[in-house]
């Protein structure tokens, strides 16, 4: 009984930190959304999408390696296997940033996007540090690493919006983002230096880690296409003003995703530790969570259809804005199966299979975006998000049954 309470307290602690972090990030977006017009928020939303893209491109999903090999090989062995890759991506991020700066030197907003490649590189390291802290059960270290960036960005943006400097929101956001990331990375390196740079007798090598990570990198790229691809495709068919409107609706709908992410935070490390009892103990619980989330997703989707048909509006929000927000909310509920079952496949080293199903889900999302956005705009993007997330979950569930339960 004591162990159960201890585990629940641990989950609550980590979940609370992540929920606070995502809450601060979301609150910054809300502050900007209610302060600036749709056009400027469109640039802000595009900057956020590009930041997420940079994290994936310059991160190589190295955090997954720390989760997978932490208990068997140790932190320093993983770092030594990845350090050449870190150096290559560091150089690429700096060079790309300089290129963007000179290309957009005269543009009021895009010139600040030059900070995004290096920011993404730093943020990817923070994700790895967070994985180390979680696996080490170091809640204080995890709290600083996870909360440092959103807190400093929130503080900077709040002061800026209150004082109303003659600067763009995008410039303040990107400068504060990059600065806060550097602070957190330097702190984490100092805090973990004894573990990262210690001598290791492990036989783990770069090739072994890269072979394990490559399919997961593809998975991340496919997930990226689903998470931010709609913004890029929307920008090709609609105005920046409408893109900003969709971004504001997405903020409301994705609030559920923020909450769900906070509670699934420790699921991947837990599965790795308890993989021997997955079939008998963990699978029934995972199936129940998947079923409940899918049911809720369908109910929200029905509600969105009801609002669309009867053109229901609340306060100053028109019915299309509400439809987009509700469909995105439904999409994040539909994604729960993916979040539950993919860590299981990774724990069984079926990363190649995960990459294939992620590719299938991403392609379906891209096709849906191109098919729906030209006719339905932001509503079409929201529907495409739901389609891709739902396919991710269904395929993940099916692969677990075929590759694990029936073997």
C-alpha positions as CSV (number, residue, x, y, z in Angstrom):
1,X,0.0,0.0,0.0
2,X,2.8,2.4,0.8
3,X,4.4,1.7,-2.5
4,X,1.1,2.5,-4.3
5,X,0.9,5.8,-2.5
6,X,4.5,6.6,-3.3
7,X,4.0,5.8,-7.0
8,X,0.8,7.9,-7.1
9,X,2.7,10.8,-5.5
10,X,5.5,10.5,-8.0
11,X,3.1,10.5,-10.9
12,X,1.2,13.5,-9.4
13,X,4.5,15.4,-8.9
14,X,5.8,14.9,-12.4
15,X,2.4,15.5,-14.0
16,X,1.9,18.7,-12.0
17,X,5.2,20.0,-13.3
18,X,4.4,19.2,-16.9
19,X,0.9,20.5,-16.6
20,X,2.2,23.8,-15.1
21,X,4.8,24.0,-17.9
22,X,2.3,23.5,-20.7
23,X,-0.1,25.8,-18.9
24,X,2.4,28.6,-18.9
25,X,3.1,28.0,-22.5
26,X,-0.6,28.0,-23.3
27,X,-1.2,31.1,-21.2
28,X,1.5,33.0,-23.2
29,X,-0.3,32.1,-26.4
30,X,-3.6,33.2,-24.9
31,X,-2.1,36.5,-23.8
32,X,-0.8,37.2,-27.3
33,X,-4.0,36.0,-28.9
34,X,-6.2,38.5,-27.0
35,X,-3.7,41.3,-27.4
36,X,-2.7,41.3,-31.1
37,X,-4.8,41.1,-34.3
38,X,-5.2,37.8,-36.3
39,X,-2.5,38.8,-38.8
40,X,0.3,39.3,-36.2
41,X,-0.9,36.2,-34.3
42,X,-0.6,34.3,-37.6
43,X,3.2,35.1,-37.6
44,X,3.4,34.2,-33.9
45,X,1.6,30.9,-34.6
46,X,3.9,30.1,-37.5
47,X,7.0,30.8,-35.3
48,X,5.7,28.3,-32.7
49,X,5.1,25.7,-35.5
50,X,8.7,26.3,-36.8
51,X,10.1,26.0,-33.3
52,X,8.5,22.6,-32.9
53,X,9.9,21.7,-36.3
54,X,13.4,22.8,-35.3
55,X,13.2,20.7,-32.1
56,X,12.5,17.6,-34.1
57,X,15.0,18.3,-36.9
58,X,17.9,19.1,-34.6
59,X,17.1,16.7,-31.8
60,X,17.4,13.3,-33.5
61,X,14.9,12.1,-30.8
62,X,17.9,11.4,-28.5
63,X,15.6,11.5,-25.4
64,X,14.3,8.1,-26.5
65,X,17.8,6.7,-26.2
66,X,18.1,7.9,-22.6
67,X,14.8,6.2,-21.8
68,X,15.7,3.0,-23.6
69,X,19.3,2.5,-22.3
70,X,19.3,4.4,-19.0
71,X,18.7,1.3,-16.8
72,X,21.0,-1.0,-18.7
73,X,23.9,1.2,-19.9
74,X,24.0,4.4,-18.0
75,X,23.9,8.1,-18.9
76,X,27.5,8.6,-19.9
77,X,27.5,5.6,-22.3
78,X,24.5,7.2,-24.1
79,X,26.1,10.6,-24.2
80,X,29.3,9.3,-25.6
81,X,27.5,7.4,-28.3
82,X,25.6,10.6,-29.3
83,X,28.2,13.3,-28.9
84,X,29.3,13.4,-32.5
85,X,25.7,13.7,-33.7
86,X,25.2,16.6,-31.2
87,X,28.2,18.4,-32.7
88,X,26.9,18.0,-36.3
89,X,23.5,19.3,-35.4
90,X,24.9,22.2,-33.5
91,X,26.9,23.3,-36.5
92,X,23.9,22.9,-38.8
93,X,21.6,24.9,-36.5
94,X,24.1,27.8,-36.4
95,X,24.7,27.9,-40.1
96,X,21.0,27.7,-40.9
97,X,20.2,30.5,-38.5
98,X,22.8,32.7,-40.1
99,X,21.4,31.9,-43.6
100,X,17.8,32.8,-42.4
101,X,19.1,36.1,-40.9
102,X,20.7,37.3,-44.1
103,X,17.7,36.2,-46.3
104,X,15.1,38.0,-44.2
105,X,17.3,40.9,-43.0
106,X,14.7,43.5,-44.1
107,X,11.6,41.7,-42.9
108,X,10.0,42.9,-39.6
109,X,9.0,39.4,-38.5
110,X,10.8,36.8,-40.4
111,X,14.3,38.1,-39.5
112,X,13.7,36.9,-35.9
113,X,13.0,33.4,-37.2
114,X,16.8,33.1,-37.6
115,X,16.9,32.2,-33.8
116,X,14.7,29.2,-34.3
117,X,17.2,26.6,-35.5
118,X,19.6,27.1,-32.5
119,X,16.6,27.3,-30.2
120,X,15.3,24.0,-31.5
121,X,18.8,22.4,-30.9
122,X,18.8,23.7,-27.3
123,X,15.2,22.6,-26.7
124,X,16.0,19.1,-27.9
125,X,18.7,18.8,-25.3
126,X,16.3,19.9,-22.6
127,X,14.0,17.0,-23.7
128,X,16.9,14.6,-23.2
129,X,17.7,16.1,-19.8
130,X,14.1,15.7,-18.8
131,X,14.2,12.0,-19.7
132,X,17.3,11.6,-17.6
133,X,15.6,13.4,-14.6
134,X,12.5,11.2,-15.0
135,X,14.4,8.0,-15.1
136,X,16.6,9.1,-12.2
137,X,13.4,10.1,-10.2
138,X,15.0,13.6,-9.8
139,X,11.9,15.7,-9.4
140,X,13.6,19.0,-8.4
141,X,16.0,18.8,-11.4
142,X,13.1,17.9,-13.7
143,X,11.0,20.8,-12.4
144,X,13.7,23.4,-13.1
145,X,14.5,21.9,-16.5
146,X,10.8,21.8,-17.5
147,X,9.6,25.0,-16.0
148,X,12.6,27.3,-16.7
149,X,11.8,28.0,-20.3
150,X,8.1,28.6,-20.1
151,X,8.4,30.7,-16.9
152,X,11.1,33.0,-18.3
153,X,9.1,33.4,-21.6
154,X,5.9,34.1,-19.7
155,X,7.6,36.7,-17.5
156,X,9.2,38.4,-20.6
157,X,6.0,38.4,-22.6
158,X,3.9,39.6,-19.6
159,X,6.3,42.6,-19.0
160,X,6.3,43.3,-22.7
161,X,2.6,43.3,-23.1
162,X,2.1,45.4,-20.0
163,X,4.7,48.1,-20.8
164,X,3.9,48.0,-24.6
165,X,7.3,48.5,-26.0
166,X,7.6,49.6,-29.7
167,X,8.6,46.1,-30.7
168,X,6.9,43.2,-32.3
169,X,5.5,40.3,-30.3
170,X,7.4,37.9,-32.5
171,X,10.7,39.5,-31.7
172,X,10.2,39.5,-27.9
173,X,8.9,35.9,-28.0
174,X,11.8,34.5,-30.0
175,X,14.5,36.4,-28.1
176,X,13.1,35.4,-24.7
177,X,12.7,31.8,-25.9
178,X,16.3,31.4,-27.0
179,X,17.7,33.1,-23.9
180,X,15.6,31.0,-21.5
181,X,16.7,27.8,-23.3
182,X,20.4,28.7,-23.0
183,X,19.9,29.3,-19.2
184,X,18.2,25.9,-18.7
185,X,20.7,24.0,-20.8
186,X,23.7,25.5,-19.0
187,X,22.1,24.7,-15.6
188,X,21.3,21.1,-16.6
189,X,24.8,20.5,-17.9
190,X,26.3,21.7,-14.7
191,X,23.8,19.7,-12.7
192,X,24.4,16.5,-14.6
193,X,28.1,16.9,-15.5
194,X,29.2,14.1,-13.2
195,X,26.8,11.6,-14.9
196,X,27.2,12.8,-18.4
197,X,31.0,13.0,-18.5
198,X,32.0,10.1,-16.3
199,X,34.0,7.2,-17.6
200,X,31.8,4.4,-18.9
201,X,32.7,0.7,-19.4
202,X,29.6,0.1,-21.5
203,X,30.0,-1.4,-25.0
204,X,27.2,0.8,-26.3
205,X,28.3,2.5,-29.5
206,X,27.1,5.1,-31.9
207,X,25.9,2.7,-34.5
208,X,23.7,0.7,-32.1
209,X,22.0,3.9,-30.8
210,X,21.5,5.3,-34.3
211,X,19.9,2.1,-35.6
212,X,17.5,2.2,-32.6
213,X,16.7,5.9,-33.0
214,X,16.4,6.2,-36.8
215,X,12.9,4.7,-37.0
216,X,11.8,6.8,-34.0
217,X,13.2,9.9,-35.8
218,X,10.9,9.0,-38.7
219,X,8.1,8.6,-36.2
220,X,8.7,12.1,-34.8
221,X,8.8,13.5,-38.3
222,X,5.5,11.9,-39.1
223,X,4.0,13.2,-35.9
224,X,5.4,16.6,-36.7
225,X,3.6,16.6,-40.1
226,X,0.4,16.0,-38.2
227,X,1.0,18.5,-35.4
228,X,2.2,21.5,-37.5
229,X,1.7,20.5,-41.1
230,X,-1.7,22.0,-41.1
231,X,-0.2,25.4,-40.4
232,X,2.1,25.2,-43.4
233,X,-0.6,23.9,-45.7
234,X,-3.0,26.6,-44.5
235,X,-0.5,29.3,-45.2
236,X,-0.5,28.2,-48.8
237,X,-4.3,28.5,-49.2
238,X,-5.5,31.2,-46.7
239,X,-4.5,34.6,-45.5
240,X,-2.3,35.1,-42.5
241,X,-5.4,36.6,-40.8
242,X,-7.3,33.3,-41.1
243,X,-4.2,31.3,-40.1
244,X,-4.2,33.3,-36.9
245,X,-7.8,32.6,-36.3
246,X,-7.2,28.8,-36.7
247,X,-4.2,29.2,-34.4
248,X,-6.4,30.7,-31.7
249,X,-9.0,27.9,-32.1
250,X,-6.3,25.3,-31.9
251,X,-5.1,26.8,-28.6
252,X,-8.5,26.1,-27.0
253,X,-8.9,22.6,-28.5
254,X,-5.4,21.5,-27.6
255,X,-5.9,22.2,-23.9
256,X,-7.0,18.6,-23.5
257,X,-3.8,17.4,-25.1
258,X,-1.8,19.4,-22.6
259,X,-3.7,17.6,-19.7
260,X,-3.4,14.2,-21.3
261,X,0.4,14.6,-21.9
262,X,0.9,15.4,-18.2
263,X,-0.6,12.2,-17.1
264,X,1.1,10.0,-19.7
265,X,4.5,11.5,-18.8
266,X,5.9,8.5,-16.9
267,X,4.2,5.8,-19.0
268,X,7.2,5.1,-21.3
269,X,9.8,4.6,-18.5
270,X,7.2,2.6,-16.6
271,X,6.6,0.3,-19.5
272,X,10.3,-0.3,-20.0
273,X,10.6,-1.4,-16.3
274,X,7.4,-3.5,-16.3
275,X,7.5,-4.9,-19.8
276,X,7.5,-8.5,-18.6
277,X,4.0,-8.1,-17.1
278,X,2.5,-6.0,-20.0
279,X,0.4,-8.8,-21.4
280,X,-1.1,-9.9,-18.1
281,X,-1.4,-6.7,-16.2
282,X,-0.8,-3.5,-18.2
283,X,-2.6,-4.3,-21.4
284,X,-6.2,-4.5,-19.9
285,X,-5.7,-1.1,-18.3
286,X,-4.3,0.4,-21.4
287,X,-7.2,-0.9,-23.4
288,X,-9.7,0.6,-21.0
289,X,-8.0,4.0,-21.3
290,X,-8.0,3.8,-25.0
291,X,-11.7,2.8,-25.2
292,X,-12.9,5.6,-22.9
293,X,-10.8,8.2,-24.7
294,X,-12.1,7.1,-28.1
295,X,-15.7,7.3,-26.9
296,X,-15.2,10.8,-25.6
297,X,-13.6,11.7,-29.0
298,X,-16.6,10.6,-30.9
299,X,-19.0,12.5,-28.6
300,X,-17.0,15.7,-29.1
301,X,-16.9,15.1,-32.9
302,X,-20.7,14.8,-32.8
303,X,-21.0,18.0,-30.8
304,X,-18.8,19.8,-33.4
305,X,-21.2,18.6,-36.2
306,X,-24.2,19.9,-34.2
307,X,-22.6,23.3,-33.8
308,X,-21.7,23.4,-37.5
309,X,-25.2,22.5,-38.7
310,X,-27.1,24.8,-36.4
311,X,-24.5,27.6,-36.5
312,X,-24.3,27.9,-32.7
313,X,-22.1,30.7,-31.4
314,X,-21.1,31.9,-27.9
315,X,-20.0,35.3,-26.8
316,X,-17.9,36.9,-29.6
317,X,-16.9,33.5,-31.1
318,X,-18.5,32.6,-34.4
319,X,-19.7,29.0,-35.0
320,X,-16.8,28.1,-37.3
321,X,-14.3,29.1,-34.6
322,X,-16.1,26.9,-32.1
323,X,-16.3,24.0,-34.6
324,X,-12.5,24.2,-35.2
325,X,-11.8,24.2,-31.4
326,X,-14.1,21.3,-30.6
327,X,-12.8,19.1,-33.5
328,X,-9.2,19.8,-32.3
329,X,-10.3,18.8,-28.8
330,X,-11.8,15.6,-30.2
331,X,-8.6,14.9,-32.1
332,X,-6.4,15.0,-29.0
333,X,-8.8,12.6,-27.3
334,X,-8.5,10.3,-30.4
335,X,-4.7,10.5,-30.1
336,X,-4.6,8.7,-26.6
337,X,-4.3,5.3,-28.2
338,X,-1.1,6.3,-29.9
339,X,0.3,7.7,-26.7
340,X,-0.6,4.5,-24.8
341,X,0.5,1.8,-27.3
342,X,3.6,3.3,-29.1
343,X,5.7,3.3,-25.9
344,X,4.9,-0.4,-25.6
345,X,6.1,-1.1,-29.2
346,X,9.3,0.9,-28.5
347,X,9.9,-1.1,-25.3
348,X,9.8,-4.3,-27.4
349,X,12.3,-2.7,-29.8
350,X,9.7,-2.6,-32.6
351,X,10.7,0.9,-33.6
352,X,10.7,0.0,-37.3
353,X,7.0,-1.0,-37.1
354,X,6.2,2.2,-35.3
355,X,7.8,4.2,-38.1
356,X,5.7,2.4,-40.7
357,X,2.4,3.0,-38.9
358,X,3.4,6.6,-38.2
359,X,4.1,7.1,-41.9
360,X,0.7,5.7,-42.8
361,X,-1.0,8.1,-40.3
362,X,1.0,11.1,-41.4
363,X,0.3,10.5,-45.1
364,X,-3.4,10.2,-44.5
365,X,-3.3,13.5,-42.6
366,X,-1.4,15.3,-45.3
367,X,-3.8,14.0,-48.0
368,X,-6.8,15.0,-45.8
369,X,-5.3,18.5,-45.3
370,X,-4.8,19.1,-49.1
371,X,-8.3,17.7,-49.8
372,X,-10.2,19.6,-47.2
373,X,-8.3,23.0,-46.6
374,X,-9.0,24.5,-50.0
375,X,-12.8,24.0,-49.5
376,X,-13.2,24.3,-45.7
377,X,-10.2,26.3,-44.6
378,X,-9.5,26.0,-40.9
379,X,-12.3,23.6,-40.3
380,X,-10.8,21.3,-42.9
381,X,-7.4,21.5,-41.1
382,X,-9.1,20.5,-37.9
383,X,-10.9,17.5,-39.5
384,X,-7.6,16.4,-41.1
385,X,-5.9,16.5,-37.6
386,X,-8.6,14.3,-36.2
387,X,-8.3,11.8,-39.1
388,X,-4.5,11.5,-38.7
389,X,-4.6,11.2,-34.9
390,X,-7.4,8.6,-35.1
391,X,-5.5,6.5,-37.6
392,X,-2.4,6.7,-35.5
393,X,-4.3,5.3,-32.5
394,X,-6.1,2.5,-34.4
395,X,-2.9,1.3,-36.1
396,X,-1.0,1.4,-32.8
397,X,-3.7,-0.7,-31.1
398,X,-3.8,-3.2,-34.0
399,X,0.0,-3.6,-34.1
400,X,0.2,-4.3,-30.4
401,X,-2.3,-7.0,-30.7
402,X,-0.7,-8.6,-33.8
403,X,3.0,-8.2,-32.9
404,X,2.9,-8.6,-29.1
405,X,-0.2,-10.2,-27.7
406,X,-0.5,-13.0,-30.4
407,X,3.2,-13.9,-30.3
